[in-house]
């Protein structure tokens, strides 16, 4: 019975992560567009975001490979299970897909808020990975442990560039309302939305991969990603 519980837990966990990693790197494309226009001479900031984007893509391919090794597709989850999705919706009152890139480029307040949203989301992700690596449910799967150790190593470089930009430009690191929003989203996911997916045996699986139509390099073997 414990083994069945563990398999279901990892299935749900990996399905949520693969969704969020895909959402992450595809959304960062627009962040990069904004930064290249707003900060064309800030090569360090641009390079750091390019690395962030590449890491998110790498993480996506690792979770995809995990599912391929399991011989199944991820559960079909949507933006309701996306931390960054919910954060953007609450802060900007629109979905990520509806967020106007040109408005972000030309509006200082919007760009500043977006940097804080990304920073807080990535900080939350780092804390969550630390907790997962201590979980007996995760420790029982050596491949999953390897994936999360790679994610753990990459995470600090994902929030530090935004923190550094905010610091260099004299902007607030995080407002109390944004910290409260981050806390609420995490609790909402942890205690409500994720359990609902876990307990729903009728949640369908994807029939295709999210990156099938993208002009991206083919996923590498998991060993290569390490």
C-alpha positions as CSV (number, residue, x, y, z in Angstrom):
1,X,0.0,0.0,0.0
2,X,2.9,2.4,0.8
3,X,4.5,1.7,-2.5
4,X,1.3,2.5,-4.4
5,X,1.0,5.8,-2.3
6,X,4.6,6.6,-3.2
7,X,4.2,6.0,-6.9
8,X,1.1,8.2,-7.0
9,X,2.8,10.9,-5.0
10,X,5.8,11.0,-7.4
11,X,3.5,10.8,-10.4
12,X,1.6,13.9,-9.2
13,X,4.8,15.7,-8.1
14,X,6.6,15.2,-11.4
15,X,3.5,16.2,-13.4
16,X,3.3,19.5,-11.5
17,X,7.1,20.1,-11.9
18,X,7.2,19.3,-15.6
19,X,4.3,21.8,-16.1
20,X,6.0,24.5,-14.1
21,X,9.4,24.0,-15.8
22,X,7.8,24.3,-19.2
23,X,5.8,27.3,-18.2
24,X,9.0,28.7,-16.7
25,X,11.3,28.6,-19.8
26,X,8.6,29.6,-22.3
27,X,7.7,32.6,-20.1
28,X,11.3,33.7,-19.6
29,X,11.6,34.2,-23.4
30,X,9.5,37.3,-22.9
31,X,11.4,38.4,-19.8
32,X,14.6,38.2,-21.9
33,X,12.9,40.3,-24.6
34,X,12.1,42.9,-22.0
35,X,15.6,42.9,-20.4
36,X,17.4,43.2,-23.8
37,X,15.4,46.3,-24.6
38,X,15.5,47.9,-21.1
39,X,19.0,47.0,-20.2
40,X,20.9,46.5,-23.5
41,X,24.3,47.2,-22.0
42,X,23.8,45.0,-18.9
43,X,25.5,41.9,-20.4
44,X,25.8,40.2,-17.0
45,X,22.1,40.5,-16.2
46,X,21.1,39.3,-19.7
47,X,23.5,36.3,-19.5
48,X,22.1,35.3,-16.1
49,X,18.6,35.3,-17.4
50,X,19.7,33.3,-20.5
51,X,21.2,30.7,-18.1
52,X,17.9,30.7,-16.1
53,X,16.0,30.0,-19.3
54,X,18.4,27.2,-20.3
55,X,18.2,25.6,-16.8
56,X,14.4,25.6,-16.8
57,X,14.5,23.9,-20.2
58,X,17.0,21.3,-18.9
59,X,14.9,20.6,-15.9
60,X,11.9,20.1,-18.1
61,X,13.8,17.5,-20.2
62,X,14.9,15.7,-17.1
63,X,11.3,15.3,-15.8
64,X,10.2,14.3,-19.3
65,X,12.9,11.6,-19.3
66,X,11.7,10.4,-15.9
67,X,8.2,9.9,-17.3
68,X,9.7,8.2,-20.4
69,X,11.5,5.8,-18.1
70,X,8.2,5.1,-16.3
71,X,6.6,4.4,-19.6
72,X,3.8,6.9,-19.1
73,X,2.8,10.5,-19.8
74,X,2.4,13.2,-17.2
75,X,-1.0,14.0,-15.6
76,X,-2.8,16.8,-17.4
77,X,-2.4,19.7,-15.1
78,X,-2.9,23.4,-15.9
79,X,-2.1,26.9,-14.6
80,X,-4.1,26.2,-11.4
81,X,-1.1,24.2,-10.3
82,X,1.4,26.8,-11.4
83,X,3.0,28.9,-8.7
84,X,4.2,31.6,-11.2
85,X,0.8,31.5,-13.0
86,X,-1.1,32.3,-9.8
87,X,1.4,34.9,-8.7
88,X,1.2,36.8,-12.0
89,X,-2.6,36.5,-12.0
90,X,-2.9,38.0,-8.5
91,X,-0.3,40.7,-9.0
92,X,-1.1,41.8,-12.6
93,X,-4.7,40.7,-12.8
94,X,-4.1,38.8,-16.0
95,X,-2.7,35.4,-17.0
96,X,0.9,35.0,-18.0
97,X,-0.2,34.6,-21.6
98,X,-2.2,37.8,-21.4
99,X,0.6,39.8,-19.8
100,X,1.6,42.6,-22.3
101,X,5.4,42.3,-23.0
102,X,5.5,45.8,-24.4
103,X,3.9,47.2,-21.3
104,X,6.5,45.4,-19.2
105,X,9.3,46.9,-21.3
106,X,8.1,50.5,-21.1
107,X,6.6,50.6,-17.6
108,X,9.1,50.7,-14.8
109,X,6.7,49.7,-12.1
110,X,5.5,46.6,-14.0
111,X,9.1,45.5,-14.8
112,X,10.1,45.9,-11.1
113,X,7.1,43.9,-9.9
114,X,7.8,41.2,-12.4
115,X,11.3,40.9,-11.2
116,X,10.1,40.5,-7.6
117,X,7.5,37.9,-8.6
118,X,10.1,35.8,-10.4
119,X,12.6,36.2,-7.5
120,X,10.1,35.2,-4.8
121,X,8.8,32.3,-7.0
122,X,12.4,30.9,-7.4
123,X,13.2,31.4,-3.7
124,X,10.1,29.4,-2.9
125,X,11.2,26.7,-5.4
126,X,14.5,26.4,-3.7
127,X,12.9,25.9,-0.3
128,X,10.6,23.3,-1.7
129,X,13.4,21.3,-3.3
130,X,15.3,21.3,0.0
131,X,12.2,19.8,1.7
132,X,11.7,17.3,-1.1
133,X,15.2,16.0,-0.9
134,X,14.6,15.1,2.7
135,X,11.4,13.3,2.0
136,X,11.4,9.5,2.2
137,X,8.9,9.4,-0.6
138,X,11.5,11.1,-2.9
139,X,14.5,9.3,-1.5
140,X,13.0,6.0,-2.6
141,X,13.5,6.9,-6.3
142,X,17.2,7.4,-7.1
143,X,16.4,9.0,-10.5
144,X,14.1,11.6,-8.9
145,X,16.8,12.3,-6.3
146,X,19.3,13.0,-9.0
147,X,16.9,15.3,-10.8
148,X,16.2,17.3,-7.6
149,X,19.9,17.5,-6.7
150,X,20.6,19.1,-10.1
151,X,17.6,21.5,-9.6
152,X,19.0,22.3,-6.1
153,X,22.4,23.2,-7.5
154,X,20.8,25.5,-10.2
155,X,18.2,27.3,-8.1
156,X,20.3,30.1,-6.5
157,X,21.4,31.4,-9.8
158,X,17.7,31.7,-10.8
159,X,16.7,34.3,-8.2
160,X,20.0,36.1,-7.5
161,X,20.1,38.1,-10.8
162,X,16.7,39.6,-10.1
163,X,17.6,40.4,-6.5
164,X,20.8,42.0,-7.7
165,X,19.1,44.1,-10.3
166,X,16.6,45.3,-7.7
167,X,19.4,46.1,-5.3
168,X,21.5,47.9,-7.9
169,X,18.6,50.1,-9.0
170,X,17.5,50.9,-5.5
171,X,14.2,49.1,-5.7
172,X,12.4,47.2,-2.9
173,X,13.5,43.6,-2.6
174,X,9.9,42.4,-1.8
175,X,6.8,44.1,-0.4
176,X,4.9,42.5,2.4
177,X,1.9,42.1,0.2
178,X,4.0,40.1,-2.3
179,X,5.5,37.9,0.4
180,X,2.0,37.3,1.8
181,X,0.8,36.4,-1.7
182,X,3.7,33.9,-2.2
183,X,2.9,32.3,1.2
184,X,-0.8,32.0,0.4
185,X,-0.2,30.5,-3.1
186,X,2.2,27.9,-1.6
187,X,-0.3,26.9,1.1
188,X,-3.2,26.8,-1.4
189,X,-1.2,24.4,-3.6
190,X,0.2,22.3,-0.8
191,X,-3.0,21.8,1.2
192,X,-5.8,22.1,-1.3
193,X,-5.0,21.9,-5.0
194,X,-2.3,19.2,-4.9
195,X,-4.3,16.9,-2.6
196,X,-7.3,17.2,-4.9
197,X,-5.2,16.0,-7.9
198,X,-3.7,13.2,-5.8
199,X,-7.1,12.0,-4.7
200,X,-8.7,12.2,-8.1
201,X,-8.1,8.9,-10.0
202,X,-9.9,10.3,-13.1
203,X,-7.3,13.0,-13.8
204,X,-6.4,12.4,-17.4
205,X,-2.9,12.2,-18.8
206,X,-1.4,14.3,-21.5
207,X,-1.5,12.8,-25.0
208,X,1.5,14.8,-26.2
209,X,4.5,16.6,-24.8
210,X,4.3,20.3,-24.1
211,X,7.4,20.9,-26.2
212,X,6.5,18.8,-29.2
213,X,5.9,21.8,-31.5
214,X,8.9,23.9,-30.3
215,X,12.1,24.4,-32.2
216,X,14.2,23.1,-29.3
217,X,17.0,20.5,-29.1
218,X,15.8,17.0,-28.5
219,X,15.7,16.0,-24.8
220,X,19.1,14.6,-23.7
221,X,19.5,11.3,-21.8
222,X,19.2,11.8,-18.1
223,X,22.8,10.9,-17.5
224,X,23.9,13.6,-19.9
225,X,21.9,16.2,-18.1
226,X,23.7,15.4,-14.9
